[in-house]
Amino acid sequence: MAWDFETEPEFEAKLEWMRQFVRDEIIPLETLADRWRSPEGRAVFRQITDPMKEEVRRQGLWAAHLPPDMGGQGFGQVKLGLMHEVLGQCPYAPSIFGNNAPDSGNAELIAVGGTDAQREQWMQPLLDGKVRSSFSMTEPGAGADPTLLKTSAVRDGDEWVINGHKWFSSNASISDFLIVMVKTGDYEMPYKNYSMIIVPTNTPGVDIVRDVPTMGEPDHRTGEPGGHAEILYNDVRVPFDNIVGGEAGIGQGFALAQKRLGPGRIHHAMRWLGQSRRAFDMLCERALTRYTHGSILAEKQMVQDWIAESYAEMNAARLLTLQAAWKMDQLHAAGKHYSDARIEIAVIKFWGARVMYNVIDRAIQIHGSLGYKPDLPLESMYRAARAARIYDGPDEVHKVTIARQVLKRYRPSDPPMEHIPTRRAEALEKFAVYLDELAVSY
């Protein structure tokens, strides 16, 4: 189960421990999901999972995305990606390993962009599991264009006054603080107009309207973990120093977001592979079990096609993602910005989401009615998979990014560069001496 190139034996042993731990200890929690919905149930859930978190700490795998001086392991993106491939099999696993979204991304954001005071006040309690957080950026009407965000923050003495409307702020209804993307400037270059401000959730004027039900969780109730809140900010006042990065953070919202979202997309894509692999295992098991029309499904050419296509797609997604992770590690080591890996990151975002969706869909199809109902995890996996093609930017936006970056490597040419008559004339001139000798020899 190594990643097929080069992993230190010690780290591979850690991955193998993770695989068994997730399979034997964490995945069984899924079967009791209905028990964890009430406040009492969530208390029991914590009683069960707190010892698991301690075991993760003993293994040296807690919050591994952070540097050692902040309680993590300082793992690069390749190692983190391989870890997330294991954790992606089960939605409970990331929180038990201290790297669940959005808390892990917010902790990393404050780690790389916050002031010392912000790290002490907000990041450390987050790492210790004493508080929860939310990243509040998405707005109705802004869609995939962040330059259309309207929530504003205006300085009033030693305070910021925030007004606006957000939604799909994950975990906001159970959070202790929010990191809010706000408009703080009005420059001609729109990407310099935005900043991030830390807002305690209980601040007057923060109105958690509701958790928005989704296709993935149509029966979600406001106040349950994993929700996506709609929020109104009405004259919310927070200290000026709450801007991420201090005064230097003014206008740095998009730059900070890229530091947060770049690595996050690696982790997303590898978690999707974990989901894909779990669905693929169910697909293959069913193919060898189900007998119909004179043979098992594994002997039907159409099913063999599903297996082959799924296997190829998953391996392509894995290689693309690990290549992107490797490139990000190289850029980090060289002190360069992750933007130099924008093509690789954009590719895995849309390709990984597509692969996960395809593999789960085939697994449902081969199970028939059994795959369509909650007796198997496939139906909930399928509903959740659909969102992957929307959040962190819809597929179409990432494809536009790829196309624009790729096209920068080319120039228009008329006639085409490969135009044979033109190339023939150039070749005749280039090799004239040899061709003259050839003519003499004839």
N, C-alpha and C positions, 0 to 999 in steps of 0.2 A: 504493500500500500504506500510505498514511497512515491514522491511526486515525479519520478522517472528521470530526474537529472542528477541533482546532488543535494542531499540532506544529511547533515551530520547524524551519525548513529544515535547520539544522545537525544537530539530533537525528534528523530523518528520514534524513539521509545516514548517520548512525551505524547506524540500524536497517537500512538497505539493505545496508551493509557486513556487518552481522551475519548477515542472511539468506543472503548469498552465502557467507560464511565457514562457517556451519553446514552449508549444503548441499554445498559443494565439499570442505571439509576435515574436518569432524567426522562427518557422517553415514556416510561410507565406513568409518569404524572399526567400525560395527555389523556389517558383513559378516564381520569377523574376530573376533567376540566370543569364540569358542572358544579363540583363541590367547592371550587375556589372562587366563585363569583360573589358570595356574600362577605361582609366584613369578617365574620367569624371564620369563614373558609379561608380567607386570605391570611388570617392569623395562623391557622394551622399550616397553610402552605409555607409560611416563613419558618415555622418550627421544623418543617421537613427539610427545607432548602438551606437554612443557615448552616447546618453541619456540612452540607455539600460544599458550600462556599469556603468553609474552613479547610476542607480537604483540597480544594483547588488552590488555596493559598499555600498549603504545605507542599504542593507539587510545583510551586513557583510559577503558576499560570494565571494568577489573578491580575486583571487590568494590564495585560501584557503589552498593550499598545502604547503605554506611557514609558518614558525613560526611567531608569532605575532610581534616580533621585526623587522621583515623584511616585514611587511605589510600584512601578511597572517593571518590565523586563527589557525594554528598549529593543524589542524585536523589530526587524525591518518588515516591509510590506509582503515579501515572499513568505516569511514565517507566519505572519498574521493571516495572510490569505489561506495558507494550509490549515491553520487553526479554525478559521471561519468556515471552511468546507465541512469540517466535522460538526461544528456548532449549528450550522444551518439546517441540519436534519430535524431539529426540534425547536419550536419558538421559545421554550423555557431556558434553553441552554445558554444563550448569551448573557442573561442576567446572572446566572449562577457562576459565570466566569468573569463577571465584572466588566463586560464590554457590550452591554445592550444599548441599542439606540433608543432615544437620542442622548442618553447620559454619557456614553463613551465619547461621542463626537463633541459634546459640549465640554467635557473635561479636557479633551485634547485641544479644543479651541482656546480655552482659558489658559492652558499650559503653554501654548505657543504664542498667544497674542495678548494675554492678560497681564496686569501689573502684579507685583508681589502681593499687594494687599488683596487683590481679587482672587489670587490663587489660594491664599490662606482662608479667606472668608467663604468662597464658593466652591473652589475645585477640591480642596482636601475633604470637606464633608461629603462631597459627591463620591469621591473615591472610597471613602469609608462606608458608603452605603447608608449614611445618616439622612440624606436628602435626595430628592428627585428633581429633575429639570425638564425643560421643554425648549425646543428651538422654534420660535414663532416668526415665520417669514412669509408663508404663502397667504395670498389675499384673493378674495373674489374679484374677478375682472382683470387681474394682472396675468393670470395664466402662466405661460412659459416665458414671459418677457419680464425679468425682474426690474427693468428700468421703469415699469409702470406701477411699481409699488407706491402707495400713497400715504401709508401711515407715517406721521411726521413726529419729530422731536424738536422742540424749540427751546433754546436756552433761556432761562429766567433766573438770573443771578447765579447761585450755586446749585441750581436744579435744572433738570430737563422736564418739560411738559409734553407728554406723549398723547396723541390722538390718532385713532384709526380703527380699522376693522381687519382682523385676521381670521383665517380658518385653517383646518387641518394642521393645527399645532399639536403634534403628537405628545401625549401624556400630560398635557397642560392641566387637565382637571384634577390630577393627583400630584402635581408638581409643587415644589417649594419656591422655585424661581424660574423665570423665563428669560431666554436670550432673544431680544426682539430686534429684527432688522427694521430700521427707521430711516426716513429721509431727513438729513440734517443740512443739506446744501442745495444750491440751485445753479450749479455750474453747467457750462455748455457740454462738458464731457459727463454724461449721466452716471458713469461708474464711479465717479468721485463724490457723488451726492449722498451716499448711504453709509450708515454706521450701525454698530451693534451695541445695544444697551441692556444691562442686566436689570431685570425688574422682579422683585419679590412678588409671588403670585397673590399674596394677601394685601398688596398695596391698594389703597382706596382708588376707585376708578377702573380697576381691572374686573371686567364682567365676563365670566365664563358662561356664555349663553347656553351651550350644550356641547356634548360630544356628538359629532356627525356620524350617524350610522353609514356603513359602507357595504359594498358587495361582499367583502371579506368577512365583515362582522355586522350583519343586518340587525341583530338583536342586541347590539352593544348598548349598555346603559351608562349615562353620564356618571363619572366618578369611578368607573372600573379601569384597571390598568389597560394600557394599549389603545386608549381612545384618541380621537383626532378632534380637537376642540375648535369651536367657533368662539372668538373672543372680541369684545369691544373694549377699546382703550379710550376712556373718557377723562381728559385732563389728569392723566396719571403723572404724579410727581415723584421723581427719584433723584438722588444726589448726582451732581455732575460727574463725580468720580466713578459712577457706575458704567460709563462708556467703556467697552472692552478695549484695553490698551491705553486707558487714560486719554489725555488730551491728544496724544499722537494717534489715537484710534479714530479720530474724526475723519470721515471720508474713506475709511479703510474697510467698510463692510463687505464689499465684494472680494477684496483681496483675502480677508479673513475667511470668507465663505469657501473660497477655493481650497484653502489649507484644510478646511474641515471636510469638504465634499469629495475632494480627490481621493484620499485614502478610503473614505467611506464607500465609494463606488467599487473599489477593489473588494472590500468586505462584503458588500451586497452581492456582487457577482459570484464570489466563492460560496456564500451561503445559498445562493440559488443552485449552485452545483450540488450542494449537500441535499437540497430538496429533490433535485433531478435524480440523483443517485438512488435516493430512497424510493422514488416512484419507479425508476428503472428496475430495481430489485423486485418490486411487486409485479411489474410487467413480466419479467422473465420467470418468476415463480408461477404465475398464472399460466404462462405459455406451456410450461412443463406439466401442469396439473389438469387443466381443463380438456376433456375429451368430447369431441363433437364431430358429426359428419365423417365418421370412420377413422379419425386420428386425433392425436393431441394437437393443440393449437400451434405448438412449436414446429410442427411439420407443414404448416400452411405457409405458402410463399409470402402472402401479404403480411403475416405476423413476423416472418423472418425479415421482411423489409423494415417493419417498425423497429425491430431490435437493432438492425444494422444502422439505420438512420439515426436512432437515438444514441447509439454508442459513438458514432462518428461526430455528431453534433456536440455531445458532452465533452469529448476529448478536444475538439476544436476550441470550445469555450474555455476549457481548463488551460490549454496552452496559451491562448490569447490573454487570459487573465493573469497567469503567472509571468508572462512576458511583460505585461504592463506593470505588475508589481516589481519585477526585477529592474525595469527602467526607472521606476520611481525611487528605488533604493539607490541606484547609481546617481540619479540627480541629487538626491539628498546628500550623499557622500561628497559630491562635488560642490555643494552649496548652491545648487541651482533650483529654480522654481518648478513646481509640478506642472506648470502650464506647458512645459516642453514635452510632456507626455499626453497632451490633450487628445491626440488622435487615438492612442492606445486605450485611454480611459473611456472615450466616447464609444469605441467599437464594442468593448465588453459590456457597456451598459445596455445597448439595444440587442446585441447578439445573445448575451447571457439570459436576458429576460425572455427572448423568443424561445431559446432552447428549453428553459424550464417549463414554459407553457406547453410546448409541443410534447415533451416527454410525459408530463402529467396527463395531458389529453389522451395520448395513446394508452397509458396505463388504465385510465378510466374506461376507454373503449374496449379493451380486452377483457375487463371484468364485467362489462355489461351493466345490468341493474345493480349488482353488488358494488360496483365502483361509483355509482351515482348517489348512493346513500351514505349516511355517516357511520355505517358499520366498518368502513375503512377510512383512513385519513385523507384519501385522495380528493374527495369533494371539497373539503375545507382548504386543502393545498391548492386546488384549482382556482377557487374564488380569490384566495390571497395572491396567487400568481398573476392575476390580471392587472393588479395595481402596479406591478413591477415595470410595466411599459409606460407608466405615467409619472410616478414620483421620481424625484431627483432629475427632473426634466424629461418630457416625453421622448419616445424613440425618434420622432421626426426631427426634433431639435438637435439631437446628437448626430443624426445622419447629415444634417446641414453642416454641422461643425466639421465632420470628417470630410465631406465633399469640398468645402472651402479650403481646408488645410491641404488636402491632396492636390487640388487644382493649382495651388501656389507653386507647385513643382513643374508646371507645364507652361508652355507659351503657344499662342495661336500660330498656325502655319498653313499657308495656302500657296502652292499645293501642299498636301499632307507630307509629313516627314517620310512616310513609307511609300510615297508615290513612285511606282516602279519606273515609268519612263524617265522621270527626273533623275532618279538614282542611277539608272542605266547610263545616262549621258555623263554623270559625274564619274561613274566607274570607268567608262571608256577613256576619259581624260586621265584619270588616276593611273590606269594600267596601260597607257598608250604604248610605251616602249615594249612591254611584253607582248602586247597584242600585235604590234608590227612584226616582231620576230616570229610570232605564230603564223602570221600571214605569209611571211617569206618561206617558212618551212613547208607550207602547203604548196 
